[in-house]
C-alpha cells in the first residue's frame, strides 16, 4: 500500500512538473504588466535558478520522476532573460533608436515576443536531440534505461518527451499568432486592452487550458497504472529477478522470444531468468545456486554485472555474467537457444531484434568495457596514441578489475579527454551538479 501511494504521487507529479515549468514564463509575461522591463531579465534568471534547484532535489529524491521539462524550461528562461537583457542595454545606450527607427524607447521589447520564439527553438532542439540530450544521458546513467525501470520508468520517459513536444508546439503557435498581431495590428505607442489580450492573456489562457488537459491526461494514466498494479483488487507481489548472460568466449547464448521465460520479453533474450519474492540483496553464492537449478552443472564462473530497480521501487533486477568453462554443458541443461557471435549481436542490436532489457545490458557492458579499457577514472587516456580504441573482447571478463555497477564509467564514456571542453564539463559536473568521481 505504501508503494502504491508513493507511485500514485509520482504519476501525479508529472502534472506538477508541467504546472510549475510552464508557469514560470507565464509569470514573467503577466508580471511584465507591472514590473519595469529592466527587471524582467532578473526575474527570468531567478526562476531559472529555482528550476535548477528543483532538478537537483529531484535527482536525490527517493522516487525521482522525469525532470526533462524543467531542464528545457530553465534553458528557455536563461536565453530569454539574456536576450531581454541585451535588448534593454542596447536601448539604455541609445542603439535601439539608432538602428531601428520604430523602436519605442519606453517599450523596447514585449516579453511574449521574446519568450515564444525562444521556447519554440529550445524545445525544438530538445525534440531533435531526442534521447541523445545530455540531460537524458545523465538520467540513464544514474537510474537506468526506461526498460530497466519498468512500467513507471517507461511512462516517465514517454511523458517527459511528450511535454517537451507539446511545449514546442505551443511555442510555434504563439510565435506565429503574436508576431502576426504585432505586424498587422499593434501600434508601438503603449499597451492597450487589445494588446494586453494578445500579448498577456492569450498565453495565459493557453496555459490554463493546458493545465486542465494535462490533469485529465494524468488522472487517466494513474487509473490505468493503478488497474495494472491492482488488477481485480489483488496486489501483485514485489519481485526480484535474476538475469544471467551466458558467454562462451566471444559468443552469447540467446533464445527466441516464444521460448523466453519472462512474459514481458520482446525479441531475442537470455533464456536464464529466475524470479523470486522481493530481495534487497542476493549473495553471489546464492545466485550461483539458483543458476545451477537450471541443470547447467557447476563448470562455470559467475560475477555480478549490475543491479537495477524499477521506477516504482517495487521490483529489482540483478544482472549476472556467466562464462562457461565447457560450452557443451549447456546442451544437457533445461535451456534451449543458440550461440551468437559479437558481430551478429551488433546486427541484431541495430535492427532492434533484441529485447529492450537485453539491449540495455549489452549497451552497458560495451560502454563500460570500452571506457575502462581506454581511459582512467578521470577520463584521461591510458594510451598516448590519439583516437586509438582498444578492440572489444570479452576474454577473461571474470577477472576484469572494473565495477559494471558503477555509473561513473558511463560518465567517463561521454566525457573524456577525447571530447571537446573535457575539463570544463568535468568542472561543471563536479562542482555544479555535485557528481563526485
N, C-alpha and C positions, 0 to 999 in steps of 0.2 A: 504493500500500500504506500509506503514511504517513497519508493522509487517511482511508482505510478504518479503520485502527486508532483514529485520533483520533475518528472519528464513532461507532465502537463504544463508546468510553469515554463519549461524550456521551449515547448512548442509555442505557447502564448507570448514568450519573449520576442519571437520574431516580429510580432506586431509592435511591441515597444521599440525594437530596434528601428523599424520603419518610422515610427512616430517621432522619435527624438532626432533621427538623422535628417528626415525631410523637414522637420520643424525648425531646424537651425537656420537654413537660408530664408524660410518664410519669416522668421523672427527678424532677420536683417532687413527684409523688404518692408515689413509693417512698421518697425521702429524707425525706418527711414523717413516716415512722415513727421516725426517729432525730434529725432536726433540730427545734429548737424552732419552733413555728408563727410566732413573731415574726420568724424569719429567712427563712421561705419566700418572702415577697414580694421580699426582696433577691435570692434565688436566681432567681426568675422574671424580675426585671429584668436580672440578669446574663445569663441565657440569651437574653433578647430582644436584648441588645446584641451577643451573639455571632452571632445570626442576622442582625442588621443588618450586621455586618462581612462575613459570608458573602455577603450580597446585593451589597455594594459590590465585593467581589472578583470575583464572577461578572460584574458589569457590565463590568469591564475585561478579562475573560478573552478569549483568542483565539477560543474557540468557546463563547459563552455559551449556557446552557440556560435552561429556564423556571424562574424562582425565585418564581413566584406563591405556591406553598405556604409557603416560608419567610416571605414577606411577610405572608401571612394569619396564620401561627402567631406571628409577632412581635407582631402586634396582639392576638392571643388572650392571650399571656403578659403583655403590658402591662396590659390591662384586668383580667385575673385577679389579677395582682400588686397592682393598685390596690385592687380590691375586698377582697382579703385584708388589705391594709394598713389600710384603713378599718375593717374588722371588728375587727382586732386593737386599733386605737387606741380604738374605742368600748368594747371590753372592758377595756382598761387603765384607762380613766376611769370605769368602772362603769356606763356607759349600757346595755350589753347586758343585765345583770341587771335594770336598772330598767325597760327597755322589753319585754324578753322573759324571762318568769319561768323558762322551761325551758332557757335557755342555761347551759351548764356553763362557768364562767369559766376552768377549766383546759383546756377544749377548745372554744374559741369558734367554730371552723369546721373542716370536713373538706375537704381540698384538692379532691377529685374533685367535691364538690357545688358548688364554685365553677367549676372548670375545664370541666366537662361542659356546663352551660348557656351559658357564655360562648363555648365552642367552637361550639355549635350556632348561636348568634346571629351571631357574627362571620363564620363560614364561610357561613352562610345569606345574610348581607348581601353577601358577595363573589359568591356564586352569583347573587343577584338583580341585582347591578350588571353582571354578565357582562363584556363587552369594554369597557364604559364605566368600569371601575375605573381610577383614575388611574395605578396601577402598570402596568397593561396598556397604557394610552395612552402612557406614557413609553417602554415597551419598543418599541412600534411606531414611535415617533419615532426611536429610536436604531438599531434593527436592521431596520426594515421590517415590512410586514404578513406574516402566515403565508404568503400566496400568493407573495410576493416572496422568501421564504426557502426555498422548495422543500419537498420531502417532509419533511425533518427539522424545518423550521420549523412546518409544519402539525402534525406529531406532537407537538412540544414544547407548542404552544398547546393542542391537544386534551388531552394528558395533564395539563397544569397545571390545566385546568378539572376534569378527572376527579378528580384528587387532592383538590381543594377540595370537590367534591361528596361524595366518599367521607368526608372529614373531617366535613362537616355531618351526614351520615347516622350516623356513629359518635357524634357529639356528641348527636344526638337520642336514639339508642338508650340510651346511657349515662345521659343525664339522666332518662329515664323509669325505667330499671331502678334506678338509685341512689336516686332520690327515693322510689320505691315501697318499697324496702327500708328507707330511713330512716324513713318514716312508719309502716310496718307492723311492723317487727321490731327497729329499733335502739333501744337503751336508752342515754340520754345520760349515761353514767357514765364509761365508758372504751371502749377499742377491744379487743374480744375476738377470738378466732380467726375466728368467722363474719364479724364486721365487717371484719377485715383482708381476707378473701377478696373481699367485695363492694366495699369502698372502695379497695383497693390492687391485689390480684392479678387481679381480673376485668378492669380496664382494661389491665393489663399483658399478660394473655392475649390480649385483643383486639389489642393492639399486635403481639405475636409472630405471631399468625395473619395480620395484615395484611402483615408483613414477608415471609412465605412467599408470600402471594398476589401481592404486587407483584413479587417476584423472578421468579415464574413468568410473570407478565404481560410483564415487560420482557425476559426471555430470549426469549419468543416474538416480541416486537416486533423485537428485534435480528436474529433469524433471518429474519424477513420482510424487514427492511431490507437485510440482507446479500444475500439472494437477489435482491432488486430491483436492487441495485447490481452484483452479480457474476453475473447470470444465465448459466447454462451455463459458469461459471468464466471468463467473458470480461469484463474490466473495462470499463465504459462510459467513454468519454473525457470528460475535463473539457471544458466548453464555455463559450463566451461568446456571448451572444445580443444582437443589436441590434434594438431595437424602435422604430419610427417612428410617432408620432402625427401624422397628416396633417390640417392645418387649412386651411380657406379662410374667412377672417374668423371668423364665429361658427359654422362648421359643421365636423364631424369626419367623416372618411371611414372607414367600417367595413364589415365583411364578415360574412356569415352563418357560423355555426360549421362547416358542412360544407366551406366553402371556405378555412378558415384554414390556413396552412401549418404551424402548430405543432400537434402531435397532442395536447398537453395542454390545449388551449383548450376552454372550455365557455362558450357564449354568444357574443354579438357581440364582435368583436375587431378590432384593426387588421390589415389584410392585409399590412402591410410588416414582416416579421420575417426576420432573417438570422442563421444560426447558424454560428459559427466555432470553431476549436480555442481552448482557453483562452488569453485575453489579459488581462494586468493593466491595460492601457490601450489605448484606441483613439483616436488623434488625430482631431480634428474633420474634417480634410480627407479622411482615410481613410474615416470614416463617411459622408461625402458621396459618395465614390466608390462605396461599396457600395450606397447608395441609388440612384445613377444606373444601377446594373446592373439595376434593375427597370424600366428604359426609361421613366422619367418625365421625361427631358430634364434640362436644367440650370437651368430657370427656377424656382428655389425658394430659400428661406432655411432654414438648419438651426442649431439650438442644442441643446446637451446639457441635458436636464432633470435627471436624477439617475442615480446608479449604485446597484444593489442586488446583494447577494451572498447566495447560499443559505446555510442554516444549517450545512451541512456544509463550506462553503468550497470545494466542488468547481467550482461554476459561478458566473458572474456575468452581470448584465444591464445594458446601457447603454440608457437610455430617452431618446429624442430627440423634439424638437418640430420638425415640418416645416410651413412655411407656403408655400403655392403662390402664385406671382405670377399664373400663368394656370391657373385651376382646370380648364379644358378639357384641359390636357395629360395629365391622368390617364386620359382616355378612350383614349389611344393607348398606355398602359403595359400591363405584364403584370398589373396589379392590377385586381380586379373587386370592386366593392362599391357602397355608396350613401352619400350625404351625410345626416348627421343634425344637426339644429339643437340648440342648448343645451337648450331646453325638452324636446325629445324625448329627449336624453341623460339628463336628470333623471328622466323617467318610466321609462326603461329601467333606470337605476341603482336606483331604488326598487323595481322589480319583479324585481330580480336577473336581468336579461336580458343582462348584460354578463359577459364572462369575469372571473375573480377578479383577474387581473393588470391588466386594463384598468380595473376598478373601483378598484383601489388607485392607479393612475396618475391617474385623474380626481380622486379624493379628494385626493391630494397637490397636484395642480395647483390645485384650487379653494381648498383650505385655505390654502396658502402665498400665493396671489394675494390673497385677502381679508385675510389678516393683514398683508401688505406694504402693501396699499392703505389700511388702516385705522390701523395702529399703527407706531411706530418700533421699533427693535431692543430697547428696554427695555420695550415693551408699553404705552407711553403713547400716547394718542390723537393722531392727526395733525390731527383736526378738533375744534373746540370745541363741536360740536353733539352732545349726549348721545344715545346709541343710534343715531347715524347710521351707515349701512352703504353703502359705495360699490356701484355696480352691477357685477356680474361680467361683464366683457367681455374679449375676447382680442385686440383690435386692437393692432397694434404689439408683440406679445408678444416678438418677436425683439430688441427694443430695451430691454426692461424691465431695470432695474438691480436684479435680485433673483436670488439663487442658490437654485434649487429643490433643490439637493443639500445645502443647509444645514438640518439638523433644528431649528435654533434657531427658525426661523419657525413650525414646528409647535408648539413650546412657547409661543410668543407667542400663537398662536391659542387655546390653552386657558387661559393665564394672562396676563391683560392688565388694563388699567385699568378695564374694564367688569365684571370678575369680582370677587366678594366676596373679601376678605382678600388682595388682589393683592400688597401689599408683604410680608406675612407669608410667602406662598407663594414669592415671589421670593427672600426671605432664606433660606428653608429649602432651596430648590433650589441656591442658590449656595454656602452655607456648610456645609450638612449633607450634601446629595447630591453636592456638588462639581461642579455643572454651571455652567460659565462662559458668560457672554454673549458 
